[in-house]
Amino acid sequence: MSPEAALADLRRIQRHTVSIDKGAPIHGVSTVQPRQAETLAALNVKKPTIDAQLTLL
């Protein structure tokens, strides 16, 4: 896989924040597809998770 193709696949992984009726926000990461998981493994990169620092942004 080319670097461009790997970045295109990984760019589809998204972080989401949802708040309903002024409730506490819920944070999540989109589902990592098998091809994305293979790319992450090949690059020796961990699957993205909710990071405490992200909430500070």
Buried (B, 14 or more C-beta within 10 A) or exposed (E): EEEEEBEEBBEEBEEEEEEEEEEEEEBEBEEBEEBBEBBBEEEEEEEBEEEEEEEEE
